[in-house]
Amino acid sequence: MQTMNPEFRAQTLSALRAGTINLNCGAVCAWGWVNERARMRAFDAAGDWESLALRVAQVGYQKDLAYYYLGRAAEGLGYREAALAYYGDSYTLATGSQPGAQCRQIAGDCMGVDLLAVLPVKLKLNTGNAASGVNRISMKQGQNADSAQSRESSLPAPLATQAQDG
């Protein structure tokens, strides 16, 4: 797990704003995720967006719920395009076949969030219409994954507005 220091904080918050946080840690970060997920849920519930983003990035675990939390943090801080990118990443993992990346594979691991219900609303997906951001996870492994052009071309529809955001 990444050490929290002022440089990490500044870099992480800048990357959050840009939509470029890449969670690429697999099984070796699973224990850190298990230890920190209740704290992340509490940050989300409290609207402590900076702390949420910093904790998710610090753990670095590539999980659908982790990208969802980055989307929540970005949305809460007003970074609309970044939020859409992270929600797209979350949707890609939630609906994909990558082992270990789906929180619903483990009872209670989604921490009460129904990603398959929430993400289409966040992304305004229509039935049968794949999210534009769906390929961002695989794109991140390429050389130009974080270029502004590739990110802009993968942005889904605008965020849905909800009377109550849970």
ZIFEN-V705538 format. One record per residue. N is the residue number from 1. RES is the residue in three letters. D_FIRST is the distance of its C-alpha to the first C-alpha in whole Angstrom. Layout:
n->{N N}
res->{RES RES}
d_first->{D_FIRST D_FIRST}
This chain:
n->{1 2 3 4 5 6 7 8 9 10 11 12 13 14 15 16 17 18 19 20 21 22 23 24 25 26 27 28 29 30 31 32 33 34 35 36 37 38 39 40 41 42 43 44 45 46 47 48 49 50 51 52 53 54 55 56 57 58 59 60 61 62 63 64 65 66 67 68 69 70 71 72 73 74 75 76 77 78 79 80 81 82 83 84 85 86 87 88 89 90 91 92 93 94 95 96 97 98 99 100 101 102 103 104 105 106 107 108 109 110 111 112 113 114 115 116 117 118 119 120 121 122 123 124 125 126 127 128 129 130 131 132 133 134 135 136 137 138 139 140 141 142 143 144 145 146 147 148 149 150 151 152 153 154 155 156 157 158 159 160 161 162 163 164 165 166}
res->{MET GLN THR MET ASN PRO GLU PHE ARG ALA GLN THR LEU SER ALA LEU ARG ALA GLY THR ILE ASN LEU ASN CYS GLY ALA VAL CYS ALA TRP GLY TRP VAL ASN GLU ARG ALA ARG MET ARG ALA PHE ASP ALA ALA GLY ASP TRP GLU SER LEU ALA LEU ARG VAL ALA GLN VAL GLY TYR GLN LYS ASP LEU ALA TYR TYR TYR LEU GLY ARG ALA ALA GLU GLY LEU GLY TYR ARG GLU ALA ALA LEU ALA TYR TYR GLY ASP SER TYR THR LEU ALA THR GLY SER GLN PRO GLY ALA GLN CYS ARG GLN ILE ALA GLY ASP CYS MET GLY VAL ASP LEU LEU ALA VAL LEU PRO VAL LYS LEU LYS LEU ASN THR GLY ASN ALA ALA SER GLY VAL ASN ARG ILE SER MET LYS GLN GLY GLN ASN ALA ASP SER ALA GLN SER ARG GLU SER SER LEU PRO ALA PRO LEU ALA THR GLN ALA GLN ASP GLY}
d_first->{0 4 6 9 12 16 15 12 14 17 16 14 17 19 18 18 21 22 21 18 15 14 12 12 9 12 12 9 7 10 10 7 10 12 11 11 14 16 15 15 18 19 18 20 23 23 23 20 19 18 15 15 14 12 10 10 9 6 5 7 9 13 15 18 17 14 17 19 17 17 21 21 20 21 25 24 24 27 25 27 27 23 23 26 23 20 23 24 21 21 24 24 21 23 26 25 25 22 21 18 18 20 20 23 23 22 24 23 19 21 21 24 24 27 25 28 30 28 27 31 32 29 30 34 34 37 38 38 36 33 31 31 27 27 26 24 21 23 24 21 21 24 25 26 23 22 26 28 30 29 27 30 32 29 29 31 33 33 31 33 34 34 36 34 30 28}
